[in-house]
Amino acid sequence: MFEQLTWQRGGPDQQPLLPSLKQATMVPLRLLVILLALAVSGLQPEFLLLTDLHSLPWFVNVSESKGPGTVLQAFTFNCSFYMPTLELLSVQPPTTFFNTPSLAGRDGIYVGKVTLSSSARLDALAVNHYELQLKYTCGNFVMQGPLFLDVHRDPGHIQCVGRFVSPAGEIIQVPETVSPGALLYTLLFPGLEVQGAQMNITSAQDPPYFPGPFSINEKGLLRVPSQGLRGQAQKVFQLQISVTFGQGQSCKGTLMVKVLPGPSSQVSFLKKTQNIIIPENLVPGSEVIQVQATGFDLRYEISSPVPSLLYSIGRADGVVRTTAALELSGTSDAGGTRLRVKAFEQLRPWASAELDLTVNVRPVNRWPPHCSPALLVTEVPEATPVGTVLSTFMCTDPDSADTNLHYQLRFHSPSKPASLCLYDRVLEVNTTLDCDTPGACFQLAASVLVHDSGQPQMTTEVPVLVMVTPVNEFSPACAPRTFWVREDAQPYTLLGSVVGTDMDYPRNSIEYYTSGGPTVFAVDRLSGEVLLLGPLDYEQQKLYRLTVLLIDHGQDWDPTHRRSSSCTITIEVEDVNDHAPECEPPFQELTISTPLGHDVEVTKVSCQIPQEPQRLVLSYSIVGGNSQSRFRLQGAILVHNDPVLGPPWPQQPCTYELLIRVADAGSSISHLSTTATIIVHLLPWRASTIATSTHRAIVPSMMTPLLVTDTEVFWQPEPWFVVVLTVTSALLLLALGWLLSKLLQGLAQVLQAPRKPGQALLLNSIQRKERSMEGFMETPRMEMSQAPSSILNLEHFDGKAQGAREYLLFPNHFLPGPSSHPRISSTAKQPPSTLSLMGPLSPSFILQPIFVKN
């Protein structure tokens, strides 16, 4: 690939220029620049081909008559694989007469052009040489070079330039006292003195606005109307002027004639003398003062000293400015300068006035104070006493060693602005640095401002950062507390919390530990919760005392500085009944008959807790069998309600099986209880019934029942053994069949053998009871016996496991018997294991089984 760059001179009407001496010297220099660009860009020489380097048009001549759009130079470039660019980097002298170079082409051949912009107005008399810096880029290849443009005069080209041809036009100010026909303005164009031109005023100049017509000749001389301009003050006359020259060339412009009031009769200053003071640090060109005099169209100048080396005055505005640096040390005359300012009329210079102006230069304070330390960062504990010195500032003024310095403390942090104070140059602690409230301190940001007494006043700011570190000042504390816990509480039961307090910040950063004491309790290290770890026994220990150790943390800059205290926690164990009450006897059966109008005490339930004899308070309640609410409990006493107040009296005997629930009456929620059974046979009231007491009498039972116990031995194997036995039995069934038959027969004989002695014992007991029957009939009231007279052991095996049985003999009713001796009979209507004892004119006894737990 070859990159070919060809520079050709553009413009159809331009002819090749002969190389000048400057061009000849620039060609080797350009070649050297190109080779240097190749070396920098890294391109190999064989990849770039420059042709016709000797004909590069580095210099271009152009006529001042060329207008916008004129092509000044055209370049041809070969760039095959990149998109080239051509840039205009700069123009000297700066102007907007040149457009950005254009670049167009295809197939690797591009043409670049440099043209004049729409604002271009070339004038060889104003600027006759331009230097354009161009930059060409093709891929990595970059080349820069200047294009020199020389503008030469065109004798046949006349330009209308200046403010005359601008949209606003040229403004002329003239006093109304100007003489009629006086010359006001001369319109000049380059070339008019050679060719000549015709100038005419084309705008209307009709009265009464115009006092008369203004006139202008072919030389561009504008004159006042012959009538003069008196009385036309503050008027503005607009004149449109047409200029024709050459062959059909012309231009137009505008002249604005403003008429001013007539000048005053004299020029004067309000003050003849004036003194001012300025600082020495004014830069050259700074305004010192503006002087003003009264008069018409005044001009100002410094008449003494001449020349003025340090000051100048504006000719039109009267502003006095500095022309050099006012260094008091370098120039002896800079301290005080006397100027004589003259004001005069421009048209009548002899009308003037003078002012004596004295300028005094004062020294300027340039350097702020220097302080040591320049930055104060320190740490103090919050327990620092008031008046402790934090730092002493040593400051000096470089401008003057004897300058008085003033110190001021300014706070930046909003919290506790009075915690520090500054006495002269000493920074001290002013108040107690308490960090035990949130956001109280920790950082105190402030500044020490040091002011000098110079002009202008200079200030130095010394930043101050005081970091207050916390101190563990207070020990944690807690109040003794008492917790109550039930005896049956489960492990990890929450008893309560130890509440510790600590006045240091952060508040209540406390850890809790147990110091010795019982091991059945523990305290949570962070929350202080007291937990139960093991079982409790009220009977063994009722009161515990637990010592809790409180240790604070994180409240001091030194993490090892910790404070501690302790408090005693009392834990009282609440008694909970561990055993159910036991009643003696657990079963009662009574027969009563109550008269009308009386409440009858049936019996008293006697219960207690043998394992806890101190627990005497029990609660009694009827939980079953109290149909029609005929019975109630007064404590442990069962009372039959008055039949007059209660339901109607039954005509037939009836039986009530009452279930009495006996429970401990402690503070425990889950009470342990037992149930006592009382069977009451209620007989209807008859007139022949033995009278009882009239006030809450207890009707005696007709016969004291007997309690007979029948104990049957049974065997109840474990479930797993039953499974094993069943499988084994299935395997050995045929082999052990005849042995099992013999075993069952022998077992049946063993179980039937004890029945005869038991029956004889039962008959003897019944005979003894019959002999004492008469005594029972005479006794007004007898409670049922609490214990059986004899126990009959009856063994019966029916193939099922039976529980131990107790049999109770109780009187049934009076029936005449066919024999004089009591007998034992068994009927089909009676339930199994039930015996009836009958005799002549004697009550029958029924033996019923009662199941109780051995």
Secondary structure as GFF3:
##gff-version 3
##sequence-region A 1 854
A	DSSP	beta_strand	3	6	.	.	.	ID=ss1
A	DSSP	alpha_helix	21	41	.	.	.	ID=ss2
A	DSSP	three_ten_helix	45	47	.	.	.	ID=ss3
A	DSSP	beta_strand	48	51	.	.	.	ID=ss4
A	DSSP	three_ten_helix	53	55	.	.	.	ID=ss5
A	DSSP	beta_strand	59	63	.	.	.	ID=ss6
A	DSSP	beta_strand	71	78	.	.	.	ID=ss7
A	DSSP	beta_strand	85	92	.	.	.	ID=ss8
A	DSSP	beta_strand	102	106	.	.	.	ID=ss9
A	DSSP	beta_strand	109	115	.	.	.	ID=ss10
A	DSSP	beta_strand	129	138	.	.	.	ID=ss11
A	DSSP	beta_strand	141	152	.	.	.	ID=ss12
A	DSSP	three_ten_helix	163	165	.	.	.	ID=ss13
A	DSSP	beta_strand	170	175	.	.	.	ID=ss14
A	DSSP	beta_strand	183	186	.	.	.	ID=ss15
A	DSSP	alpha_helix	192	195	.	.	.	ID=ss16
A	DSSP	beta_strand	197	201	.	.	.	ID=ss17
A	DSSP	beta_strand	215	216	.	.	.	ID=ss18
A	DSSP	beta_strand	221	223	.	.	.	ID=ss19
A	DSSP	beta_strand	236	245	.	.	.	ID=ss20
A	DSSP	beta_strand	249	260	.	.	.	ID=ss21
A	DSSP	beta_strand	268	269	.	.	.	ID=ss22
A	DSSP	beta_strand	273	279	.	.	.	ID=ss23
A	DSSP	beta_strand	287	290	.	.	.	ID=ss24
A	DSSP	beta_strand	293	294	.	.	.	ID=ss25
A	DSSP	beta_strand	298	304	.	.	.	ID=ss26
A	DSSP	beta_strand	311	313	.	.	.	ID=ss27
A	DSSP	beta_strand	319	322	.	.	.	ID=ss28
A	DSSP	three_ten_helix	332	334	.	.	.	ID=ss29
A	DSSP	beta_strand	336	345	.	.	.	ID=ss30
A	DSSP	beta_strand	352	362	.	.	.	ID=ss31
A	DSSP	beta_strand	370	372	.	.	.	ID=ss32
A	DSSP	beta_strand	376	381	.	.	.	ID=ss33
A	DSSP	beta_strand	389	392	.	.	.	ID=ss34
A	DSSP	beta_strand	394	396	.	.	.	ID=ss35
A	DSSP	beta_strand	406	411	.	.	.	ID=ss36
A	DSSP	beta_strand	420	423	.	.	.	ID=ss37
A	DSSP	beta_strand	426	429	.	.	.	ID=ss38
A	DSSP	beta_strand	443	451	.	.	.	ID=ss39
A	DSSP	beta_strand	459	469	.	.	.	ID=ss40
A	DSSP	beta_strand	477	478	.	.	.	ID=ss41
A	DSSP	beta_strand	481	486	.	.	.	ID=ss42
A	DSSP	beta_strand	494	497	.	.	.	ID=ss43
A	DSSP	beta_strand	500	501	.	.	.	ID=ss44
A	DSSP	beta_strand	510	514	.	.	.	ID=ss45
A	DSSP	beta_strand	521	523	.	.	.	ID=ss46
A	DSSP	beta_strand	529	532	.	.	.	ID=ss47
A	DSSP	beta_strand	543	552	.	.	.	ID=ss48
A	DSSP	beta_strand	564	574	.	.	.	ID=ss49
A	DSSP	beta_strand	582	583	.	.	.	ID=ss50
A	DSSP	beta_strand	587	592	.	.	.	ID=ss51
A	DSSP	beta_strand	600	604	.	.	.	ID=ss52
A	DSSP	beta_strand	607	608	.	.	.	ID=ss53
A	DSSP	beta_strand	618	624	.	.	.	ID=ss54
A	DSSP	three_ten_helix	627	629	.	.	.	ID=ss55
A	DSSP	beta_strand	631	634	.	.	.	ID=ss56
A	DSSP	beta_strand	637	640	.	.	.	ID=ss57
A	DSSP	beta_strand	654	664	.	.	.	ID=ss58
A	DSSP	beta_strand	673	682	.	.	.	ID=ss59
A	DSSP	beta_strand	706	710	.	.	.	ID=ss60
A	DSSP	alpha_helix	719	731	.	.	.	ID=ss61
A	DSSP	alpha_helix	737	752	.	.	.	ID=ss62
A	DSSP	alpha_helix	755	771	.	.	.	ID=ss63
A	DSSP	alpha_helix	773	778	.	.	.	ID=ss64
A	DSSP	beta_strand	805	815	.	.	.	ID=ss65
A	DSSP	beta_strand	823	825	.	.	.	ID=ss66
A	DSSP	beta_strand	836	838	.	.	.	ID=ss67
A	DSSP	beta_strand	842	851	.	.	.	ID=ss68
###
